[in-house]
Amino acid sequence: MQMWQGLTGLAVVVALALTGAGTGMAAGPDDRVINVTGQGKVEMVPDMAEITLGVTHEAKQAAEAMQAVSEDVARILAQLAARGVATRDVQTQGLSLEPVWRDRQPNATQAPRITGFVARNTLSVRVRALDSLGAILDAAVSDGANDLRGLRFGLQDPETPMAQARAEAVRDAMARAALLAEAAGVGLGPVVSISDMGGGGRPMMAAEMMMARGAGVPVAAGEVAVAAQVAMVFAIVD
């Protein structure tokens, strides 16, 4: 008897649901939307580069190792200033002094001992005149830089291309939403929400080799792509 009553109640619920669907009961506002993501990208020739370079020396005494590093770094800084690199564009990224151990392995028969010291100084250099980049790299190596850790190209004013990329991302999202609405046979309503999903810049494949005027290390500038992404929600209208 109880089972029959349960089945009867379920039938009533199903009937009510079908009745509501048949009478055109409106769905909730959150269900009548189109969610899309738009992409935008602007490619530009870089006008700035950032070099990470360092000097490393080993000596028996800690003071000797640090002095050798300091002398080379001082020459590099003087060379950078002479080539027009501003003080604000040079920053020390790391400074270290470590012992060099001997017989430090777990199976060594003798007690570990220090045989020398290694000193390191790492600099980050921002080069705003790319024509001088090759010559600056060449001069830094000649003056003692023996640890080149990276070269990254960028833009001095990334906000302008980023604004263009965002606008392109919005247009892309609107075009996607219009296409989906047309394919579904519904009307595209106003924008319910829009969110900036962020973006960034990344180096593209180099197009040509760029040599500094005169002499220097050859570097490939290529292009930098500034990308943006937006998420948009559109209402569906009948």
BAVO-280959 format. One record per residue (C-alpha): residue in three letters; x, y, z. Coordinates in steps of 0.02 Angstrom, whole numbers, plus 50000, padded with zeros to 5 digits. Example, Ala and Ser with C-alpha at 12.3 -4.5 7.8 and 13.67 -1.06 7.14 Angstrom:
2
  resn   east  north     up
   ALA  50615  49775  50390
   SER  50684  49947  50357
//
This chain:
238
  resn   east  north     up
   MET  50000  50000  50000
   GLN  50140  50120  50045
   MET  50233  50077  49883
   TRP  50077  50116  49781
   GLN  50058  50283  49868
   GLY  50240  50323  49830
   LEU  50219  50282  49646
   THR  50060  50387  49641
   GLY  50151  50536  49716
   LEU  50292  50518  49588
   ALA  50164  50516  49447
   VAL  50088  50676  49511
   VAL  50258  50761  49515
   VAL  50298  50706  49337
   ALA  50127  50764  49278
   LEU  50152  50934  49357
   ALA  50323  50949  49277
   LEU  50253  50906  49106
   THR  50110  51028  49131
   GLY  50232  51166  49174
   ALA  50336  51128  49020
   GLY  50181  51124  48911
   THR  50121  51294  48971
   GLY  50289  51375  48929
   MET  50354  51398  49106
   ALA  50505  51517  49094
   ALA  50676  51456  49144
   GLY  50780  51546  49272
   PRO  50877  51700  49213
   ASP  51044  51611  49242
   ASP  50996  51477  49116
   ARG  50960  51596  48972
   VAL  51134  51660  48940
   ILE  51278  51629  48821
   ASN  51453  51616  48895
   VAL  51600  51648  48781
   THR  51786  51682  48793
   GLY  51873  51803  48674
   GLN  52056  51808  48625
   GLY  52158  51956  48567
   LYS  52340  51971  48515
   VAL  52452  52112  48452
   GLU  52626  52076  48384
   MET  52759  52211  48390
   VAL  52946  52230  48366
   PRO  53026  52243  48540
   ASP  53112  52404  48592
   MET  53194  52342  48752
   ALA  53295  52194  48814
   GLU  53340  52129  48986
   ILE  53502  52035  49012
   THR  53545  51929  49163
   LEU  53732  51906  49177
   GLY  53855  51866  49313
   VAL  54035  51847  49366
   THR  54101  51692  49455
   HIS  54275  51665  49527
   GLU  54355  51531  49633
   ALA  54505  51557  49747
   LYS  54585  51476  49898
   GLN  54538  51620  50011
   ALA  54363  51693  50024
   ALA  54426  51872  50014
   GLU  54522  51834  49855
   ALA  54371  51759  49769
   MET  54259  51904  49819
   GLN  54388  52034  49769
   ALA  54409  51958  49596
   VAL  54221  51959  49570
   SER  54204  52138  49634
   GLU  54340  52202  49518
   ASP  54259  52124  49365
   VAL  54086  52187  49413
   ALA  54155  52362  49439
   ARG  54228  52360  49263
   ILE  54064  52296  49192
   LEU  53965  52434  49279
   ALA  54085  52566  49215
   GLN  54069  52496  49039
   LEU  53879  52497  49049
   ALA  53877  52678  49107
   ALA  53996  52726  48966
   ARG  53877  52648  48840
   GLY  53727  52745  48902
   VAL  53644  52619  49018
   ALA  53561  52717  49160
   THR  53593  52673  49341
   ARG  53409  52634  49368
   ASP  53420  52500  49234
   VAL  53553  52398  49325
   GLN  53513  52295  49478
   THR  53606  52163  49578
   GLN  53505  52002  49573
   GLY  53617  51893  49679
   LEU  53777  51895  49780
   SER  53849  51737  49856
   LEU  54006  51662  49931
   GLU  54015  51475  49955
   PRO  54150  51353  50013
   VAL  54219  51219  49899
   TRP  54224  51052  49990
   ARG  54332  50900  49961
   ASP  54295  50722  50018
   ARG  54116  50767  50062
   GLN  54039  50609  49987
   PRO  53949  50489  50106
   ASN  54075  50350  50073
   ALA  54230  50460  50090
   THR  54364  50392  50208
   GLN  54427  50564  50259
   ALA  54338  50706  50347
   PRO  54273  50840  50227
   ARG  54378  50996  50214
   ILE  54367  51163  50127
   THR  54487  51184  49983
   GLY  54430  51353  49920
   PHE  54287  51474  49895
   VAL  54173  51523  49751
   ALA  54105  51700  49740
   ARG  53964  51753  49624
   ASN  53882  51917  49579
   THR  53732  51921  49461
   LEU  53667  52078  49376
   SER  53505  52118  49286
   VAL  53532  52247  49148
   ARG  53392  52332  49052
   VAL  53446  52392  48880
   ARG  53330  52522  48804
   ALA  53434  52555  48647
   LEU  53432  52388  48555
   ASP  53559  52450  48429
   SER  53690  52440  48566
   LEU  53638  52270  48636
   GLY  53766  52166  48542
   ALA  53908  52284  48588
   ILE  53854  52286  48771
   LEU  53854  52096  48778
   ASP  54025  52090  48697
   ALA  54096  52220  48817
   ALA  54023  52133  48970
   VAL  54103  51968  48922
   SER  54268  52054  48885
   ASP  54266  52137  49056
   GLY  54240  51975  49152
   ALA  54059  51918  49137
   ASN  54073  51728  49125
   ASP  53894  51680  49169
   LEU  53757  51733  49047
   ARG  53591  51675  49120
   GLY  53463  51747  49003
   LEU  53408  51873  48873
   ARG  53227  51929  48863
   PHE  53150  52054  48744
   GLY  53005  52166  48790
   LEU  52916  52332  48767
   GLN  52949  52493  48860
   ASP  52764  52541  48848
   PRO  52661  52380  48851
   GLU  52498  52468  48899
   THR  52459  52532  48724
   PRO  52469  52362  48636
   MET  52383  52281  48786
   ALA  52234  52399  48765
   GLN  52228  52351  48580
   ALA  52234  52166  48625
   ARG  52092  52186  48751
   ALA  51984  52276  48622
   GLU  52019  52136  48498
   ALA  51973  52007  48629
   VAL  51805  52092  48660
   ARG  51767  52096  48473
   ASP  51813  51913  48461
   ALA  51697  51868  48606
   MET  51553  51966  48530
   ALA  51577  51879  48362
   ARG  51579  51709  48446
   ALA  51420  51748  48544
   ALA  51330  51808  48386
   LEU  51380  51649  48295
   LEU  51318  51537  48436
   ALA  51153  51631  48450
   GLU  51122  51619  48263
   ALA  51163  51434  48260
   ALA  51045  51403  48407
   GLY  50905  51505  48330
   VAL  50893  51628  48475
   GLY  50916  51814  48491
   LEU  51074  51888  48565
   GLY  51036  52006  48706
   PRO  51141  52134  48800
   VAL  51302  52098  48893
   VAL  51268  52030  49068
   SER  51449  52030  49126
   ILE  51625  52047  49061
   SER  51786  51992  49147
   ASP  51966  52027  49104
   MET  52056  51860  49111
   GLY  52228  51938  49099
   GLY  52363  51914  48971
   GLY  52545  51951  48946
   GLY  52689  51965  48826
   ARG  52795  51828  48753
   PRO  52936  51825  48626
   MET  52893  51759  48453
   MET  53006  51667  48333
   ALA  53147  51779  48277
   ALA  53126  51847  48102
   GLU  53302  51910  48069
   MET  53472  51929  48149
   MET  53510  52100  48220
   MET  53691  52154  48238
   ALA  53747  52302  48340
   ARG  53825  52439  48239
   GLY  54011  52410  48231
   ALA  54045  52244  48316
   GLY  53969  52137  48449
   VAL  53872  51980  48488
   PRO  53735  51945  48359
   VAL  53560  51937  48434
   ALA  53391  51896  48358
   ALA  53257  52021  48408
   GLY  53105  51945  48322
   GLU  52936  52003  48387
   VAL  52843  52013  48551
   ALA  52661  51959  48559
   VAL  52549  52046  48686
   ALA  52396  51938  48721
   ALA  52232  51969  48812
   GLN  52082  51862  48858
   VAL  51907  51912  48911
   ALA  51756  51812  48971
   MET  51586  51883  48924
   VAL  51408  51831  48966
   PHE  51264  51882  48851
   ALA  51078  51869  48885
   ILE  50966  51767  48769
   VAL  50812  51856  48705
   ASP  50662  51783  48615
//
